[in-house]
Amino acid sequence: MSPQGSIVAIVTPMFPDGSLDISALHGLIDFHVREGTDGIVIVGTTGESPTVNCEEHCQLIETTVKHVNKRIPVIAGTGANSTQEAIDLTKEAKRLGADACLLVTPYYNKPNQTGLFQHFSKIANEVAIDQILYNVPSRTGCDLKNETVIKLSEISNIVGIKDATGDLTRGIDLIKRLPSHFSVLSGDDATALSLMLLGGKGVISVTANIAPKLMHEMYACVIAKQNEKAIEINQQLFSLHTNLFIEANPIPVKWALKTMGLIKEG
């Protein structure tokens, strides 16, 4: 697949005791399909991937794939700080029918660039499914440098990157130097429009949890070269872009969804 558009980094609904609320997840999926969301990332950062156990992780992927039923692409978060664990999760996501996988840089370990290349290339070579790199150094303590991304882009099933650095100069450099089929996706809602106007192919968005229709319309305006309209929509959304990060993600977005009546407390 060529990941593009407004892709929601969907939350994981839970009951107050921490167990999964699958019924609420079904409701969220249907909400996103109705509102025009272009794809779903399940069990990413916003989906609390580090805090669900392996059984729950796989259950969330399976549930999402089945309920989406090919209406929009499903991207499974399968990154881990253990290369073998990431391989195992990616294999399971492929078996369960995910369209692609999102692989965060190994957190806590702080590998160098050679180690990062070896980590991602081994996963790609072991599992024949489209894979999207995910760089979010503010959370992982590990920064995937542009030169390493460019080397990894030569591997055929590494098809994109979620760049959550918020550094537009880095994003512009990637867009300029990477092949046109490789998707540079924003992972930072506040700078997503700027990156898309400069050639980025979309956003993996927290804001889309709350305002999926507007996020999709903003992307559609960029594609249609209706830049003034896209800027107008972004101005409407900007307080959401910032307020959803007044506490660590996903605390604010889950509070907002509870207030909207879309999930329970948990």
C-alpha positions in Angstrom: 0.0 0.0 0.0 1.0 3.6 -0.4 -0.1 5.2 3.0 -1.7 8.6 2.5 -4.5 10.8 3.8 -5.8 11.4 7.3 -5.0 8.3 9.2 -6.2 8.2 12.8 -4.0 7.0 15.6 -7.0 5.5 17.2 -7.3 5.1 21.0 -7.8 1.8 22.8 -11.1 2.0 24.7 -11.0 0.4 28.1 -13.2 -0.2 31.1 -12.2 1.4 34.4 -10.5 -1.9 35.4 -8.2 -1.6 32.4 -9.9 -4.4 30.3 -10.6 -3.8 26.6 -13.9 -2.3 25.6 -14.4 -4.0 22.3 -17.9 -2.7 21.8 -16.6 0.9 22.1 -13.8 0.1 19.6 -16.4 -1.1 17.1 -18.3 2.2 17.6 -15.1 4.3 17.0 -14.3 2.4 13.9 -17.8 3.0 12.4 -17.5 6.7 13.4 -14.3 7.0 11.5 -15.6 5.2 8.4 -18.7 7.5 8.4 -16.6 10.7 8.8 -14.1 9.9 6.0 -11.0 8.8 7.8 -8.5 7.4 5.3 -7.0 4.7 7.5 -6.6 3.5 11.0 -3.5 2.8 13.1 -4.4 0.4 15.9 -2.1 -0.1 18.9 0.2 2.8 18.2 1.3 5.3 20.8 -2.2 6.7 21.2 -3.5 3.2 21.4 -1.2 2.5 24.4 0.8 -0.2 22.8 3.4 -0.3 25.6 0.7 -1.0 28.2 -1.4 -3.7 26.7 -0.2 -7.3 26.9 0.6 -9.5 23.9 -2.8 -11.2 23.9 -4.6 -7.9 24.1 -2.4 -6.4 21.4 -3.3 -9.2 19.0 -7.0 -9.1 19.9 -7.0 -5.4 19.1 -5.5 -6.0 15.7 -7.8 -8.9 14.9 -10.9 -7.0 16.1 -10.1 -4.0 14.0 -9.3 -5.9 10.8 -12.6 -7.9 11.1 -14.8 -4.9 11.9 -13.2 -2.6 9.3 -13.8 -5.4 6.8 -11.7 -3.7 4.1 -13.6 -0.4 4.2 -10.3 1.5 4.9 -6.7 0.3 5.4 -5.7 -1.0 8.8 -2.1 -0.3 10.0 -1.0 -2.3 13.0 1.5 -1.0 15.5 4.0 -3.8 15.9 7.2 -2.0 17.0 9.1 -3.1 20.0 12.5 -2.5 21.6 13.3 -6.2 21.0 13.9 -7.0 17.3 12.5 -10.5 17.7 9.4 -9.3 19.5 8.8 -6.8 16.7 9.2 -9.6 14.1 6.8 -11.8 16.0 4.2 -9.1 16.3 4.6 -8.1 12.7 4.1 -11.8 11.6 1.0 -12.0 13.7 -0.4 -8.7 12.2 0.2 -10.1 8.7 -1.6 -13.4 9.6 -4.5 -11.4 11.1 -4.9 -9.4 7.8 -3.5 -6.0 8.6 -2.7 -4.0 5.4 0.6 -2.6 6.8 2.6 -2.3 10.1 3.9 0.8 11.9 7.3 0.2 13.6 8.5 2.6 16.2 12.2 3.0 16.9 13.5 0.7 19.7 12.8 2.8 22.9 15.0 2.8 26.0 17.8 0.8 24.3 19.1 3.9 22.4 20.8 2.0 19.5 23.0 3.9 17.1 22.2 4.4 13.4 23.9 1.1 12.4 21.8 -0.7 15.0 18.6 1.0 13.8 19.3 0.0 10.2 19.9 -3.6 11.2 16.7 -3.7 13.4 14.4 -2.4 10.7 16.0 -4.2 7.8 15.8 -7.5 9.7 12.1 -7.1 10.3 11.4 -6.1 6.7 13.4 -9.1 5.4 11.7 -11.5 7.8 8.1 -10.4 7.2 6.6 -9.7 3.8 4.2 -7.0 4.7 4.4 -3.2 4.0 6.1 -1.4 6.8 6.1 2.2 8.0 9.0 3.5 10.1 8.0 5.7 13.1 10.3 8.3 14.5 9.2 10.0 17.7 12.4 10.8 19.6 10.6 12.8 22.3 9.1 9.6 23.6 11.6 6.9 22.7 14.9 8.6 23.4 16.0 7.4 20.0 16.3 9.4 16.8 16.2 7.8 13.4 18.3 10.1 11.3 17.4 11.0 7.7 20.4 9.3 6.2 19.3 6.0 7.8 15.7 6.5 6.5 17.1 7.0 3.0 19.1 3.8 3.2 16.0 1.9 4.6 13.8 3.2 1.8 15.8 1.0 -0.6 14.1 -2.0 1.0 11.0 -2.7 -1.1 8.5 -3.3 1.7 9.5 -0.3 3.8 7.0 2.1 2.2 6.9 5.2 4.4 7.8 7.0 7.6 5.7 8.7 10.3 7.9 11.7 11.2 6.8 12.9 14.7 9.8 15.2 15.2 7.8 18.3 14.3 11.0 19.5 12.5 9.9 20.7 9.1 13.4 21.1 7.8 13.9 17.3 8.3 10.6 16.5 6.7 11.4 18.7 3.7 14.8 17.0 3.3 13.2 13.6 3.3 10.6 14.6 0.7 13.3 16.0 -1.5 15.6 13.0 -1.3 13.3 10.0 -1.1 11.7 8.2 -4.1 8.2 9.5 -4.9 6.5 6.2 -4.0 7.8 6.5 -0.4 5.3 8.2 1.9 6.4 10.9 4.3 3.6 11.2 6.8 3.4 13.8 9.6 3.2 12.5 13.1 2.7 16.0 14.5 -0.8 17.5 14.1 0.4 21.1 14.7 2.8 21.0 11.7 1.0 18.4 9.6 -0.6 20.9 7.1 2.8 22.6 6.5 4.4 19.2 5.7 1.6 18.2 3.4 1.8 21.5 1.5 5.5 20.8 1.0 4.9 17.3 -0.4 4.0 15.1 2.6 1.4 12.5 1.8 -0.7 12.8 4.9 -0.8 12.5 8.6 -1.1 9.9 11.3 -3.2 12.0 13.6 -4.3 12.3 17.2 -6.7 15.2 16.4 -8.5 12.9 13.9 -9.9 11.0 16.9 -12.0 14.0 17.7 -12.5 15.8 14.4 -12.0 13.1 11.7 -14.2 14.8 9.0 -12.2 18.1 9.2 -8.9 16.3 9.2 -9.9 14.4 6.1 -11.2 17.5 4.4 -8.0 19.4 5.2 -6.0 16.6 3.4 -8.5 16.6 0.5 -8.1 20.3 0.1 -4.3 19.9 -0.2 -4.7 17.3 -2.9 -7.1 19.5 -4.7 -4.7 22.5 -4.4 -7.3 24.4 -2.4 -4.6 25.7 -0.1 -6.5 28.6 1.3 -9.4 26.3 2.4 -6.9 23.9 3.9 -5.4 26.7 5.9 -8.8 27.8 7.1 -9.6 24.3 8.3 -6.3 24.0 10.1 -7.0 27.3 11.9 -10.3 25.8 13.1 -8.4 22.7 14.3 -5.3 24.4 15.8 -6.6 24.6 19.4 -7.3 20.9 19.3 -3.8 20.2 17.9 -2.3 22.0 21.0 -4.8 21.2 23.7 -4.7 17.4 23.0 -1.1 17.5 24.3 -1.5 19.6 27.5 -0.9 16.3 29.3 0.8 13.1 28.0 -1.0 11.5 25.1 -3.5 9.8 25.2 -4.9 11.3 28.5 -6.5 14.4 26.9 -7.8 12.7 23.8 -9.5 9.9 25.8 -11.0 12.6 28.1 -12.4 14.3 25.0 -13.8 11.1 23.6 -15.5 10.3 26.9 -17.0 13.8 27.0 -18.3 13.2 23.5 -19.9 10.0 24.7 -17.8 7.8 22.4 -15.9 5.9 25.1 -16.3 5.2 28.8 -13.8 6.2 31.5 -10.8 4.0 31.3 
